[in-house]
Amino acid sequence: MTMVHDEKQARKERDAVLADPGPRSFLHTLALLADGDAQTELTAEWHRLVEEVAEQARSTGKSKGEITLKVKLAMDGKGIADVAYDVAAKRPKPSRSKSTLWLDKHNRLVNENPRQGKLPLRRVDEPETEARDVAETGKAMR
């Protein structure tokens, strides 16, 4: 029984909107496009974009995206309008790391600065020492 009441109420509200001679909201027109598919597509695309931007922002600290609704209107002299739409989204770009490279004297990119001298680094073996419990000796090691 509530279904019939809801349908009657919806019909009554729709009839009231149609009877109003004033301008209608853009959202009303959007709901008419492609029998509501335009609004459904735009909503779904919006939710995907919000999810992707939020996910990237959580992992990288910030993110951005963009959604565009393009509506084309063509009308003849008899008052018949053709309305077409397109929904496009700019997804957040994946974050990529960058590399710092230097140019050597042969114009090749290398990962070490050729103008910086190299330190004579070598591996030093650690002497084997016996582990001691500080609590047992009563003194901290220095």
N, C-alpha and C positions, 0 to 999 in steps of 0.2 A: 504494500500500500504506500510506503514511503517513496518508492520508485515513481509511482504515478504522481504523487505530490511534487517530487523533485522535478519531474518533466514538466508539469504544469507551471511550476515556479520559474523554471528556466525559460519556458516559452513566454511567460508573462514578462520576464526581464528583457528578453530579446525583443519582444514587440515594443516595449517601452523605449528601448534604445533606437529601434527603427523609426518610431513615431517622432522622436526628438528631431526638430529641423536644424539644430545647431551642429557645429563641427564635431566629428567623432575623434576619439583619441587614436593615435597611431597604433597602439596595442590592439584596438578593435580591428583595424585594417589588417594588421599582421596575423591575427587569428583567422581572417578570411582567406589569406593567401594559401593556395594549394590545399584547400580544405583543412587547414590547420597544420599541414606538414611543415610549413616554413617555421612556425613557432616551435614545433616539436624539435626540428633540426637545430634551430638556433639555441634552444635550451640545452639540448644534449651536447652540442659543441661547446657551449659555455661551461658546463659542468666538467667536461674533459679538460678544457684549458685551465680552469681553476685548480683541478687536481694535479695536473702536470706542473704548473707554476709553483704550487705549494710544496710538492715533493722536491723539486729542485731547490727551492728556497731553504727547505730544512737541511739539505745536504751541503749547499754552497754558501748559505747566508743571504742570498738574494736571487731574484729571478724576475722575468717579465714575459708577458705574452700580449697578444692583441687579437681581438675578434672584430670582423667587419661584416656588416649586413649591407648589401647593395640592393636597392630596389629601383627597378626601371619602370616607368609609367609611359604608356603610349595611349592616346585617345583619339577617336575620330569625331567628326562633327555631329554625330548622332548621340553622343554621350556614352559610347561603349568604350570601356577602358580595358587594356591589356596590362596586367601587372606581372612582372617577372622579378625574381629575387635570386641572390647568391649569398652564401655564407662562406666566409674564409677566415681561417685562424692562423696566426703566426705563433707557432709553438716556441717554447723556450729553447734556446740553443744549448746543446750539451756543453758542459764545461770541459775544456781541454787544457792540459798543462802546456807551458811554453818552455823552450830550451834556450839557453844563452850559449852562443857559439862565437868563435873568434876567427878572423881571417889570418891565415899564415902567409909567409912570404911567397908562396906559390898560388895564392888566391883560392885556397881551399878552406872550407869551414872545418874547424876542429873544436873539440870540447875542452881544450886547455888553452889558456892565454899564452901565446908564444913569446910575449914580451916579459912574462913574469918568470923569474928564475925558479928552478925546482929545488925544494928542500931535500937534503940527503936523509930521507926517512928510511929507517930500517926496523925490522921486527926485533923486539927485545923479549927474550924469554924471562918469565917471572920465576924467581927462585922459589923452590918448594919450601914452604914453611908449614910448621905444624899449627893447626888451628887450636886456639886456647879459649876456654870459657872464662869470660871476664868475672863472672860471679864467683868462680872457684878461687881465682887468684886475689880478688879483692881490689885489683888495680886495673885501670883502663890502659889499653895499649896506646903508645904514642908513636 
